[in-house]
């Protein structure tokens, strides 16, 4: 069962989300928070698998709360940032704060459920309307020189190859087919790579790849 904490300042919206999520059968809402500070407190208390976090709330916004949750909990829950705003800056803020996913509130139920399940399984995601373009632009803005031993040299040749293919949008199965290996082999290499670079999920791994120069920063078409 996937445990979820809902953080939104609108009680009716939280109630609606709770009803919809619990109909799925494999998801349970373990708590609700009406502002950012409460979201941090309840995440520490309840230790949910996923936090569905509104961006704009009183008492500390969702991005600040996301940053606090990710920085202070170990293991940290995956944070799915939900917003009515499609502006890139909100996506940049969510990624910078450590969110594992970003979704617009008008997404359909199947998309929301899929996002929660993916995050609970350790697979980051972003809304289809923002795509890899946003990740590349985010990495471009935040790109920094890395200390010796902290960049691509951390990875073996095979690990780096798999991370590159991941950054190009390939699934584990597609990477396995491209490299003519088993999916389990891809998962094993990717898991070791993520451990080495300190990435919690696939989205953060892709960001790392661009920031560290493993891939060029040309914006995808």
C-alpha positions as CSV (number, residue, x, y, z in Angstrom):
1,X,0.0,0.0,0.0
2,X,1.4,3.4,-1.0
3,X,1.0,6.0,1.8
4,X,0.3,9.6,0.7
5,X,0.3,12.9,2.5
6,X,-1.8,15.7,0.9
7,X,-0.7,19.3,1.4
8,X,-3.0,21.9,0.1
9,X,-4.6,25.0,1.7
10,X,-8.1,24.2,0.3
11,X,-9.9,21.6,2.4
12,X,-12.4,20.8,-0.3
13,X,-9.6,20.1,-2.8
14,X,-7.9,17.8,-0.2
15,X,-11.2,16.0,0.4
16,X,-11.6,15.5,-3.3
17,X,-8.1,14.2,-3.8
18,X,-8.5,11.8,-0.8
19,X,-11.7,10.3,-2.2
20,X,-10.2,9.8,-5.6
21,X,-6.9,8.4,-4.5
22,X,-8.4,5.9,-2.0
23,X,-10.6,4.5,-4.7
24,X,-7.5,3.2,-6.4
25,X,-7.1,0.4,-3.9
26,X,-3.3,0.5,-3.6
27,X,-3.1,4.1,-2.2
28,X,-4.0,5.3,1.3
29,X,-4.0,8.9,2.4
30,X,-2.4,9.0,5.8
31,X,-2.7,12.7,6.5
32,X,-3.5,16.2,5.3
33,X,-1.8,19.5,5.8
34,X,-3.2,23.0,5.1
35,X,0.1,24.9,4.9
36,X,3.8,24.4,4.3
37,X,4.9,24.2,7.9
38,X,2.2,21.7,8.7
39,X,3.3,19.6,5.7
40,X,6.8,19.4,7.0
41,X,5.7,18.5,10.5
42,X,3.3,15.8,9.3
43,X,5.9,14.4,6.9
44,X,8.3,14.0,9.8
45,X,5.6,12.3,11.9
46,X,3.9,10.1,9.3
47,X,6.8,9.3,7.0
48,X,4.6,8.8,3.9
49,X,5.9,7.3,0.7
50,X,4.7,10.3,-1.4
51,X,3.8,13.9,-0.5
52,X,1.4,15.6,-2.9
53,X,2.4,19.2,-2.4
54,X,0.6,22.4,-3.5
55,X,3.0,25.2,-4.7
56,X,1.3,28.2,-3.2
57,X,0.2,27.9,0.4
58,X,0.2,30.1,3.5
59,X,2.5,29.4,6.4
60,X,5.4,28.5,4.1
61,X,5.0,27.8,0.5
62,X,5.1,24.3,-1.0
63,X,8.6,24.7,-2.5
64,X,10.1,25.7,0.9
65,X,8.3,22.8,2.5
66,X,9.6,20.5,-0.2
67,X,13.1,21.6,0.4
68,X,12.8,21.1,4.2
69,X,11.3,17.6,3.8
70,X,13.9,16.4,1.3
71,X,16.8,17.9,3.3
72,X,15.8,16.7,6.8
73,X,14.2,13.2,6.3
74,X,16.2,10.1,5.6
75,X,14.9,8.4,3.7
76,X,12.9,11.3,2.3
77,X,9.5,10.7,0.7
78,X,9.1,11.5,-2.9
79,X,7.4,14.9,-3.4
80,X,5.0,15.4,-6.2
81,X,4.4,19.1,-6.7
82,X,0.9,20.0,-7.8
83,X,0.0,23.4,-9.2
84,X,-2.5,25.2,-11.4
85,X,0.5,27.2,-12.8
86,X,2.2,26.0,-15.9
87,X,5.1,28.5,-15.7
88,X,8.6,27.1,-16.1
89,X,9.8,29.0,-13.0
90,X,7.5,26.8,-10.8
91,X,9.0,23.7,-12.4
92,X,12.5,25.1,-11.9
93,X,11.7,25.8,-8.2
94,X,10.3,22.4,-7.7
95,X,13.3,20.7,-9.2
96,X,15.7,22.9,-7.2
97,X,13.8,22.1,-4.0
98,X,14.3,18.4,-4.6
99,X,10.9,17.4,-5.9
100,X,10.7,14.1,-7.7
101,X,7.8,15.1,-9.9
102,X,5.7,18.0,-11.1
103,X,2.1,17.8,-12.3
104,X,-0.6,20.3,-13.1
105,X,-3.8,20.0,-11.0
106,X,-6.0,19.7,-14.1
107,X,-4.3,16.4,-15.0
108,X,-6.7,13.5,-15.2
109,X,-7.0,10.9,-12.5
110,X,-5.1,8.2,-14.3
111,X,-2.2,10.5,-14.8
112,X,-2.2,11.4,-11.1
113,X,-2.4,7.8,-10.0
114,X,0.4,6.9,-12.4
115,X,2.5,9.7,-11.1
116,X,2.1,8.6,-7.5
117,X,2.9,5.0,-8.3
118,X,5.9,6.0,-10.3
119,X,7.3,8.2,-7.5
120,X,6.6,5.5,-4.9
121,X,8.7,3.1,-7.0
122,X,11.5,5.6,-7.3
123,X,10.8,6.8,-10.8
124,X,10.7,10.6,-11.1
125,X,8.4,12.3,-13.6
126,X,7.3,15.7,-14.9
127,X,4.1,16.7,-16.5
128,X,4.1,16.1,-20.3
129,X,3.6,19.8,-20.9
130,X,7.0,20.7,-19.5
131,X,9.1,17.8,-20.9
132,X,12.8,17.4,-21.0
133,X,13.2,20.9,-22.3
134,X,12.6,22.2,-18.8
135,X,15.1,19.9,-17.2
136,X,17.8,21.0,-19.7
137,X,17.0,24.7,-19.1
138,X,17.1,24.1,-15.4
139,X,20.4,22.4,-15.6
140,X,21.7,25.2,-17.8
141,X,20.8,27.8,-15.2
142,X,22.2,25.9,-12.3
143,X,25.2,24.4,-14.0
144,X,28.3,24.6,-11.8
145,X,31.8,23.3,-11.9
146,X,32.1,20.1,-10.0
147,X,34.9,19.2,-7.6
148,X,37.4,16.6,-8.6
149,X,35.9,13.1,-8.3
150,X,32.3,14.5,-8.2
151,X,31.6,14.5,-11.9
152,X,31.2,11.9,-14.7
153,X,34.4,10.2,-13.6
154,X,32.4,8.8,-10.7
155,X,30.7,6.4,-13.1
156,X,32.0,3.4,-15.0
157,X,31.7,3.5,-18.8
158,X,28.6,1.3,-18.7
159,X,26.9,3.3,-16.0
160,X,27.6,6.6,-17.8
161,X,26.2,5.1,-21.0
162,X,23.0,4.1,-19.3
163,X,22.6,7.5,-17.6
164,X,23.0,9.1,-21.0
165,X,20.3,7.0,-22.5
166,X,18.1,7.7,-19.5
167,X,18.6,11.4,-20.1
168,X,17.5,11.0,-23.7
169,X,14.1,9.7,-22.4
170,X,14.5,5.9,-22.8
171,X,12.8,3.5,-20.4
172,X,14.7,0.6,-18.7
173,X,13.4,-1.8,-21.4
174,X,14.4,0.5,-24.2
175,X,17.9,1.0,-22.7
176,X,18.2,-2.8,-22.4
177,X,17.2,-3.2,-26.1
178,X,19.6,-0.5,-27.2
179,X,22.5,-2.1,-25.3
180,X,21.4,-5.8,-25.9
181,X,21.4,-6.6,-22.2
182,X,18.7,-7.7,-19.7
183,X,16.5,-5.1,-18.0
184,X,17.7,-6.4,-14.7
185,X,21.3,-5.4,-15.8
186,X,20.1,-1.9,-16.6
187,X,18.4,-1.6,-13.3
188,X,21.5,-2.8,-11.4
189,X,23.8,-0.4,-13.2
190,X,21.4,2.5,-12.8
191,X,21.0,1.8,-9.1
192,X,24.7,1.9,-8.6
193,X,25.1,5.1,-10.6
194,X,22.4,6.8,-8.6
195,X,24.0,5.7,-5.3
196,X,27.4,7.1,-6.4
197,X,26.0,10.5,-7.4
198,X,23.5,10.8,-4.5
199,X,20.4,11.0,-6.7
200,X,17.1,9.9,-5.3
201,X,15.3,9.2,-8.5
202,X,15.5,9.3,-12.3
203,X,14.7,13.0,-12.6
204,X,17.5,14.0,-10.3
205,X,19.8,11.6,-12.2
206,X,19.0,13.3,-15.5
207,X,19.6,16.8,-13.9
208,X,22.9,15.6,-12.6
209,X,23.9,14.3,-16.1
210,X,23.3,17.7,-17.7
211,X,24.8,19.7,-14.9
212,X,28.0,17.6,-14.8
213,X,28.5,17.8,-18.5
214,X,27.7,14.1,-19.2
215,X,25.4,15.5,-21.9
216,X,25.5,18.7,-23.9
217,X,23.0,21.4,-23.0
218,X,21.3,21.8,-26.3
219,X,17.6,22.4,-25.7
220,X,15.6,19.5,-27.3
221,X,13.2,20.6,-30.1
